[in-house]
């Protein structure tokens, strides 16, 4: 079974859960493709903030929800490209 497993976004304790889950699913014979959300969230925050400032918008800037959305929507593209049996979001 092919699985797309999405990282939870935090680089600490929940990241260990994601790593263990991926390892366990691989050991069980599944094809696991990971999508690391933590680095994408940092990049999305920097990108959105840069665009926000460049557009001359007032503070406070993009919200956490904006950042999470911007970092997460490519999961759909990845799933459509890979056609996994399941998408697991940690």
C-alpha positions as CSV (number, residue, x, y, z in Angstrom):
1,X,0.0,0.0,0.0
2,X,1.3,3.5,-0.9
3,X,0.9,6.1,1.9
4,X,1.6,9.8,1.9
5,X,2.4,10.7,5.5
6,X,2.3,14.4,6.3
7,X,4.6,15.8,9.0
8,X,2.8,17.6,11.9
9,X,4.8,20.8,11.4
10,X,6.6,21.0,14.8
11,X,10.3,20.1,14.8
12,X,10.3,18.6,18.3
13,X,8.3,15.9,20.1
14,X,5.6,15.4,17.5
15,X,8.3,15.0,14.9
16,X,9.4,11.9,16.7
17,X,5.9,10.4,16.4
18,X,6.0,11.1,12.6
19,X,9.4,9.5,12.3
20,X,8.3,6.4,14.2
21,X,5.1,6.1,12.3
22,X,6.9,6.3,9.0
23,X,9.5,3.7,10.1
24,X,6.8,1.4,11.4
25,X,4.8,1.6,8.2
26,X,7.9,1.0,6.1
27,X,8.8,-2.0,8.3
28,X,5.3,-3.4,7.8
29,X,5.9,-3.4,4.1
30,X,4.2,-0.2,3.0
31,X,5.6,2.3,0.5
32,X,5.8,5.5,2.5
33,X,6.3,9.0,1.0
34,X,6.8,11.8,3.5
35,X,5.8,15.4,3.3
36,X,7.7,17.5,5.8
37,X,5.6,20.4,6.9
38,X,8.0,22.0,9.4
39,X,10.5,23.4,6.9
40,X,7.7,24.4,4.6
41,X,6.0,26.4,7.3
42,X,9.1,28.4,8.0
43,X,9.6,29.1,4.3
44,X,5.9,30.0,3.9
45,X,6.1,32.5,6.8
46,X,9.1,34.2,5.4
47,X,7.6,34.3,1.9
48,X,4.2,35.7,3.0
49,X,5.8,38.2,5.3
50,X,8.1,39.4,2.5
51,X,5.1,39.7,0.1
52,X,3.1,41.5,2.8
53,X,5.7,44.1,3.4
54,X,6.5,44.5,-0.3
55,X,2.8,45.2,-0.9
56,X,2.9,48.0,1.8
57,X,0.3,46.4,3.9
58,X,-0.1,47.4,7.6
59,X,1.1,45.2,10.4
60,X,0.5,42.7,12.0
61,X,0.9,40.7,8.8
62,X,-0.1,37.2,7.8
63,X,-1.7,35.1,10.5
64,X,-0.6,31.6,11.6
65,X,-3.6,30.3,9.7
66,X,-2.4,32.0,6.5
67,X,1.0,30.4,7.0
68,X,-0.4,26.9,7.6
69,X,-2.7,27.2,4.5
70,X,0.2,28.4,2.3
71,X,2.5,25.6,3.5
72,X,-0.2,22.9,3.3
73,X,-2.0,23.3,0.0
74,X,0.8,21.5,-2.0
75,X,-0.1,18.3,-0.1
76,X,-3.1,18.0,-2.6
77,X,-0.8,18.4,-5.5
78,X,1.6,15.7,-4.1
79,X,-1.3,13.4,-3.5
80,X,-2.6,13.8,-7.0
81,X,0.8,13.2,-8.5
82,X,1.6,10.1,-6.4
83,X,-1.9,8.7,-6.2
84,X,-1.4,7.1,-2.8
85,X,-3.9,4.7,-1.3
86,X,-4.1,6.9,1.9
87,X,-2.9,10.3,3.1
88,X,-2.1,10.2,6.8
89,X,-1.8,13.6,8.5
90,X,0.0,13.5,11.8
